[in-house]
Amino acid sequence: MDYTKWEEKQISVNNILLDSHNPRIPPDLGPRDQRSLLAVLVEHDKVEELARNIARNGYFPTESLIVVRENGNTTVIEGNRRLAALKLLIAPEAAPEDQKSKFRSLSNRIDISKIKKVKVVVAPNREAVAPILMSRHTSPQIEAWKPIMKAAFYYRLLQDGITIEDLSHEYNIAEPEIIRYLRMYKMYQIACSLALPDDVAKIVSNPREFSATTLERYYGYNIAREFLGISFGEGADIVGSIDKDEFKKGYKKVITDIATGKVDSRVLGNTQNAQKYIDSFSEQESPDLSKKGYFTSDTLLETPHDATKITVRQGKAAKKPKPKPKGLIPNHISCDVYNQRINDVFNELKTLPVAKYPNATAVLFRSLLEMALTHYLAGSGELNVIIEAERQKREKKNQTLESDWQPSLKRMLTHLTSQTCRIIQNPNLIKVLKKFTSEKEELLSHDSLNYFVHNQFYSPNEESLRRFWGQLEALFQIILVEPDTK
């Protein structure tokens, strides 16, 4: 394959789709939308860690995303985790609800304009990318695929029209090894289609957590396949000779036991142990082999026609305006700081009616800003930088810095926007904070916030406090998360 002929270009991140056929995504009987793909990758594949690295060090263009054009869309084939990280840095609201605050914090630390477009390499088709995927994801330096992910990769190649013989010849993989993985994937697909309890289904649907090797060890025994009423047909086919509901009854028990850890490869270490495990099934859990029937893995996984129908909305209902929050801090903002006092003040500002108690809100608001900023700078090491700078300044004047000296709120805010501090890289946020700390005549300024606390003739009201929050929300989204200490 001559990769030098593949086109290179810059494409908007928003115009690239995540791959619903990504082997990291568990099998599903219905299509997944982009938001659900993001959620799966965030939950299981260290996307936040990758986004944090991009926020800290910038996006390295040395490894381009590899994409293909399909059905008028541009879809990433290699680089799904990187693309997910970029998408969530640009639009944190697309993250799962419990992760939004973390991605907002990271988003506000980076200049978004520098990652809106990325370099991609356009492959002619999925098959052409396969050698690259196989090379990268069997390497320990890359997030290696679990067995089920590798099985899914082979399965997708065959779905695209490649034969087992071609796959074996092209990638130097023995045909029996390919068949082994294909059987694993089909057995796993069937497991995912079972009606399982929610806690069990959550484990089974996660290919990183569910033990495919234990499952393979089980159905590898003839006695286990006989017990389930199945056999291996031609190629990777799985054929049942009993009523499919009877098979599902027994298989559900096996899958549940593997997911919950009741049975593992040690328990199934030999034929005698496997027989002992099978003998432990109650009559209600065991398939009734006298109820004859016929099914294949493909017929078990057929999707009912109704499930593929797309609901067409007749029209969009007018959106109701969101009610104004009672407290100063909106409900979608969370505090992920390991300090109880900061959390207590944060929660009070969420619940205290700002319209009724503007003075108390103003005092708490300024307190939260100073405490959270101090905590963040201390954890990131930047507080020591400020203290050391002050010590050197005093030494030049032959003065001694007090051991308990702490910088003022204004000093910390000024340091935050300095060129030596790399916490914030978003130029727009830096401009806002510089204006907030330097312009005394502005209503929304650091001095005005101080007046609310110290000046008996300067009174806050709900409108001014909500404007303060609007101006500083992006900063709070950064400092209400534990700092990156790496």
SULTA-V685307 format. One record per backbone hydrogen bond with DSSP energy under -0.5 kcal/mol. NH is the residue of the N-H (numbers start at 1). CO is the residue of the C=O. E is the energy in kcal/mol with one decimal. If there is no record, write none. Layout:
nh->(NH;NH)
co->(CO;CO)
e->(E;E)
This chain:
nh->(3;5;6;7;9;11;13;15;16;17;20;22;25;37;38;39;40;41;42;43;44;45;47;50;51;52;53;54;55;56;57;58;60;61;63;64;65;66;67;67;68;70;70;73;74;75;75;76;77;78;83;84;85;86;87;88;89;90;91;94;95;99;100;100;103;104;105;106;107;108;109;110;112;114;115;116;118;120;121;122;123;123;129;129;130;130;132;133;134;135;136;137;138;139;142;144;145;149;150;151;152;153;154;155;156;157;158;159;160;161;162;167;168;169;170;171;172;173;177;178;179;180;181;182;183;184;185;186;187;188;189;190;191;192;193;194;194;196;201;202;203;204;205;206;207;209;210;212;215;216;217;218;219;220;221;225;226;227;228;229;230;231;233;233;237;239;240;241;242;243;246;247;248;249;250;251;252;253;254;255;256;257;258;259;260;261;262;263;268;269;274;275;276;277;278;279;280;280;281;286;289;291;292;293;295;297;300;301;302;307;308;308;309;309;311;313;327;328;329;330;333;336;336;339;343;344;345;346;347;348;349;350;351;352;354;354;357;361;362;363;364;365;366;367;368;369;370;371;372;373;374;375;376;377;378;379;380;381;381;382;383;385;386;387;388;389;390;391;392;393;394;395;396;397;397;398;399;405;412;413;414;415;416;417;418;421;422;425;426;427;430;431;432;433;434;435;436;437;438;439;440;442;445;446;449;450;451;452;453;453;454;455;456;458;459;465;466;467;468;469;470;471;472;473;476;477;478;478;479;480;481;482;485)
co->(1;2;3;122;120;118;116;12;13;74;18;19;22;33;34;35;36;37;38;39;40;41;41;46;47;48;49;50;51;52;53;54;58;59;60;62;119;78;65;121;75;68;73;70;15;68;73;17;66;66;79;80;81;82;83;84;85;86;87;91;92;96;96;97;99;100;101;102;103;104;106;107;110;111;112;112;11;9;65;7;67;121;125;126;126;127;129;129;130;131;132;133;135;136;139;142;137;146;146;147;148;149;150;151;152;153;154;155;156;158;157;163;164;165;166;167;168;168;174;174;175;176;177;178;179;180;181;182;183;184;185;186;187;188;189;190;191;194;197;198;199;200;201;203;205;206;206;210;211;212;213;214;215;216;218;221;222;223;224;225;225;239;231;237;234;231;295;229;229;291;243;243;244;245;246;247;248;249;250;251;252;253;254;255;256;258;257;257;264;266;270;271;272;273;274;275;276;277;278;282;287;288;290;241;240;238;296;297;299;304;304;305;305;306;309;311;350;349;349;328;330;334;480;337;339;340;341;342;343;344;345;346;347;348;326;352;353;357;358;359;360;361;362;363;364;365;366;367;368;369;370;371;372;373;374;375;376;377;378;377;377;381;382;383;384;385;386;387;388;389;390;391;392;393;394;395;394;402;408;409;410;411;412;413;415;418;420;423;108;425;426;427;428;429;430;431;432;433;434;435;438;439;443;436;445;446;447;448;449;450;450;451;454;455;457;461;462;463;464;465;466;467;468;469;472;473;474;475;475;476;478;336;483)
e->(-1.1;-1.3;-1.5;-0.7;-2.0;-2.5;-3.1;-1.5;-1.6;-3.0;-0.7;-1.5;-2.4;-1.9;-2.2;-2.0;-2.0;-2.2;-2.7;-2.3;-2.0;-2.5;-0.7;-1.7;-2.8;-2.7;-1.8;-2.0;-2.6;-1.9;-3.0;-2.4;-0.6;-0.5;-0.6;-0.6;-1.6;-2.2;-0.6;-2.6;-2.3;-0.6;-2.6;-2.7;-0.6;-2.8;-0.6;-2.8;-3.5;-1.6;-2.6;-2.5;-2.3;-2.4;-2.7;-2.1;-1.6;-2.0;-2.5;-2.0;-2.0;-2.3;-0.8;-0.8;-1.9;-2.6;-2.2;-2.1;-2.6;-2.1;-1.1;-1.2;-1.1;-1.9;-1.9;-0.7;-2.4;-2.9;-2.9;-3.1;-3.1;-0.7;-0.7;-1.3;-0.9;-0.8;-0.7;-2.1;-2.6;-1.9;-2.6;-2.6;-0.5;-1.3;-1.1;-1.4;-1.9;-0.5;-2.2;-2.5;-2.5;-1.9;-1.9;-2.3;-2.5;-1.9;-2.0;-2.1;-1.4;-1.7;-1.7;-2.7;-2.4;-2.4;-3.2;-2.0;-0.8;-1.1;-0.6;-1.8;-2.7;-2.3;-1.9;-2.3;-2.6;-1.9;-2.3;-2.3;-2.7;-2.1;-2.8;-2.3;-1.8;-2.4;-1.2;-0.6;-1.0;-1.4;-3.2;-2.1;-1.0;-2.6;-2.6;-1.2;-0.8;-1.6;-2.6;-1.3;-1.7;-2.8;-2.2;-2.1;-2.4;-1.1;-1.7;-1.9;-2.7;-1.9;-1.7;-0.9;-2.5;-2.3;-0.6;-2.1;-1.8;-2.9;-3.4;-2.5;-0.5;-2.8;-0.7;-1.9;-2.5;-1.8;-1.7;-2.9;-2.5;-1.2;-1.8;-2.8;-2.3;-2.2;-2.1;-2.6;-2.2;-0.8;-1.6;-1.6;-1.8;-1.4;-2.4;-2.5;-2.2;-2.3;-2.4;-2.5;-0.7;-1.0;-1.6;-1.2;-1.0;-1.6;-1.3;-1.3;-1.4;-1.6;-2.1;-1.2;-0.8;-1.0;-0.6;-1.4;-0.5;-0.9;-0.6;-0.6;-0.8;-1.7;-1.1;-0.5;-1.3;-0.6;-3.2;-1.6;-2.1;-2.6;-2.4;-2.4;-2.6;-2.0;-2.1;-1.1;-1.3;-3.0;-2.0;-0.6;-2.4;-2.1;-2.4;-2.1;-2.4;-2.7;-2.2;-2.1;-2.9;-2.3;-2.2;-2.8;-2.7;-2.0;-2.3;-2.5;-2.3;-2.6;-2.4;-2.2;-2.0;-0.7;-0.7;-0.9;-2.1;-0.9;-1.8;-2.4;-2.5;-2.0;-2.1;-2.3;-2.3;-1.8;-2.3;-2.2;-1.5;-0.6;-0.9;-1.8;-3.0;-1.7;-2.2;-2.5;-2.5;-2.2;-2.0;-1.0;-1.5;-0.7;-0.5;-0.5;-0.7;-0.8;-2.0;-2.2;-2.0;-2.4;-2.4;-2.2;-2.3;-1.9;-1.7;-1.9;-0.8;-0.5;-1.4;-3.1;-1.8;-1.8;-2.4;-1.7;-0.7;-0.9;-2.7;-2.4;-0.6;-1.4;-0.6;-2.3;-2.4;-1.8;-2.0;-2.3;-2.3;-2.0;-2.0;-1.5;-2.4;-2.2;-0.7;-1.0;-2.3;-1.9;-0.9;-1.0;-0.7)
